[in-house]
Each structure stands twice: as C-alpha cells, then as structure tokens.
Amino acid sequence: HHGLPTRLLDWTFSPLIGAYFATLPKLDATGELMEPEAETAGLYALHDCSYITVEDHPDPLSVEKPGLFFPPHVTPRISGQGGLFSIQPNPTEELQVSFETCAYRWIKLFTFSRDVAREIQRTLYVLGIRQSLLFPDLDGFATEIRMRDTLVDCYVADHCFDAMRTAEPCAAPNGGPATQLGNSGVTEGPPSVS
C-alpha cells in the first residue's frame, strides 16, 4: 500500500476489476503493449460470510483469524476499485489455510492462458474497466490515454472509421465482436501453495 508493507491484502468485490488486475496491461518504453509475462495467469475468488468491523476490532493487530474488512472510502481509488481488504493476523501462515476449515469460507483459483489474458485485456477496455476508473487521478487518465491506441484498434484503424460510415460493426483485433469473450482456456482449481 503505497510501498508500505502491511497485513492487509487488496481484494475487490468485482470479478471484472479482479480480472483487470490479474491481466494488468503494461506498455513498454516505445508505447507498445507488452505481452503478459507468464504463460498462465490466475484470479482468486474468496467467499466469507462474516466481516471485520472497526467497531468490533478497533485495533487491527487484535484480530485473531483472517477475515475481510470493508474500509471507509477515504480515497477515490478504494471506491473505483470496489476495494476491500483481507486481514492476516499471522503473516507466516498462508491465507487459504484458515479458509479450508469451514464450508462457508473458501478461496478458489481460476487460471487462464496468456492468449485468454490478452483477450481479457481488450474486452475489459471495451467494457469500461480501465485505468482511469480504477485510478481516478491524473496518472490514471494519462495511462489510459497511452493504452487506448494499443488495446482497441478502432481508435487508430482507418477501416473502423469507414465501417462507422457504412454502419458495419467494428471488429476487435481478433476479428470477432469487440465485446465477445469466450470461456475457453479458463480452468478452476485449488489455490497453489508455494
């Protein structure tokens, strides 16, 4: 959190925002979209029916088991990202261990390939899940403007302007509808322990 180590781990209640961070698009020094670094990417989903409140736990170090905390919306980033945090009382124990003992508490890992990650990046941009939504400040807007031309060909391709004049739909870079996202390549499995 702004470079400060804490026992809080960032989560979001939005699967689309989670997918954005799992496939976070990055630009190289020339402004070109970089390939995702890993062959596969993952998105964790966590479920818990109880929440930690400031009223019940004014001292975060007194929390005895991991749980979820909805913070006050003190910055636009927390609001834009649908932010919440998990609190880890014992930083030497992996988070999922405490979620393996109850049926109503669980963590699942969904993995997908690099090709699916690239398609997710473009689709999320078209759906409005963008840097300026999640980081509503000057840096977020500037990054989004730089990424716009690399994530969606319609902003720079002449054929899309011609298509708009002839009322033909503009296609995504892979030739399909701009908002289509197949589920091929996405697998579900237990979280990996490392």
N, C-alpha and C positions, 0 to 999 in steps of 0.2 A: 504494500500500500504506500505508493509514492516512495518506494525504496526502503521502507521501514519494515523489518521482519515482525510479524505478529502471529498469534494463534488463530487468526481469522482466515478463512478460505473463501474467496469470492464464488458466488453462485448466482443464478438468475432464475426467475420463475418462468421465463420464456424459452421454449425449446429453440425458437428461431435465433434468439440472441446467443444462446449457448452454441448453436451451430456456427454462428459468425466467429465467436472466439476460438472454436475448435479448428476453423479453417482460415484464420485471420490472414487476409490478403496483405502482402508486403510488396513494395516497389524497390527495384534495385537503383543504383546511382544514376542510371540513364532514364529512369521513369517507367521502365518496363515491369510488368507484373512478374514476380518471381514464382517459380514452381514451388508447390508445397514441399517442405524439406523431407518429410518422412514418406515412406511407401504407403503407410496407413495412418489414419487419424482416428481419434476417439472422442466420444461425447458421453459424459457421465450423467445419469439421471438419478436423483436421490429423492426418497419419499420418507416423510416423518410426520406424524400426527400431532406432535407437541412442539411448542416453540419456547425459546428462552426470551424472557422479557426483562427489561431494565428494572421494572418494579419488583420482580421476584429475585433478580440477581444483579443488584447494583454494582457488585464487584465481579468483573468477568473472570477473575482468577479463582473465584469460589465455585464455579460451575464444575460439577463432578463427572458428568458424562457428555460426550459430544452431542451437539444439537444445533438447531437453526435459529438465527436471530435476524429479525427484520429491523434494520437500522432506521433511525429518523432520516428523512430526506434532507440532509444538510448540504448536499451538492447536487447540481443538475445531473452529474454522471450517475449517481445512485438511482435517481428517478428514471433517466433514459435507459439504463441497463436493466431495470426491473431487479435491482440488486438486493441480495440478502447474503448472510454470511453463515458459515458453519464455525462453531467454536470448538477447538480441540484442547481439552484440559491437559492431556498428556501428549506432548509433541513427539515423543518417541514411539507411540503406538500408531499404526496406520488407521486412518479414519474409518475404513469399512469394517474393521473388527467389531466395533460397537453396534454396527447395523446388521450383524449376522445373527443376533440372538433373539430378535423379535420379528413376528410376521408383518407388523405394520411399519417397520423401519427397514428400508432396503436401499442398496446402491446397485445400479446396473451400468455396464459399459457397452456402448454401441460403437462399433468400429466400421470404417469405410475406407475405400481405396483412394489413392491420390487423384484418379480420374473423377471419382464422385466428389471429392473435395473441391476440385476446380469448378465443377458444375454447381455445387452448393454456393460457392463464392459469387458466381454470376447471378444465380437465381435470387439469392438474398438481396443483392443490389437492386434488382428489378422490383422486388417486393418492398423495398424501402428500408431494409435493415442495413444501415450504412454508418460510416464513421461519424457523421455529423449528428445522428440520432443518439449514438452511444457516448460520444464525447462532444456535447453541445457547447463547444468553445472555438476559438479561432483556429487552434491546431486541428481539431476535428473537421472543421469545414475545409481547411486548406488541404488536408489529406484526402478528403472525399473528392475534391475537385481534381487532384492529381490522379486519383484512381479511376475516375469516371470514364476516361477515354480508353483505359485498358480492360475494364471489366465488361463494358457493354459496347459492342461495335457500332450500335445505332447512332452514337454521338458523333462518330467521325466518318462513317461509311457513306459515300455518295448514293449507293443503291438504296439505302434506307430512306433518304430524302425523296428519291424517285418513287419508292414504294408508298410513301405517305401521300404523294400527289395522285397516285393511281388507286389508292385505298386498299393496297395489298398489305397484309400484316408484315411487320418487320421480324425477321428471324433472329434467333440467338446465334452465337458464333458456331454452334454445332449443327445448325440447320433446322433445329426444332423450334417449337414455340418458346418465346422468351421466358415464360414462367413455368415451363414443364420441368419437373424434377422426378426422375424415376427412382424407385427404391432399390434397384439392382445394385449390388455391391455393399449394402448395409447389413451388418450382422450384429446380433446381440449376444452378449456373453458375460460371464462374471468379470468383475474388475481384476486386472492383473496386479499381482503383488510383486514388488521389486524392492 
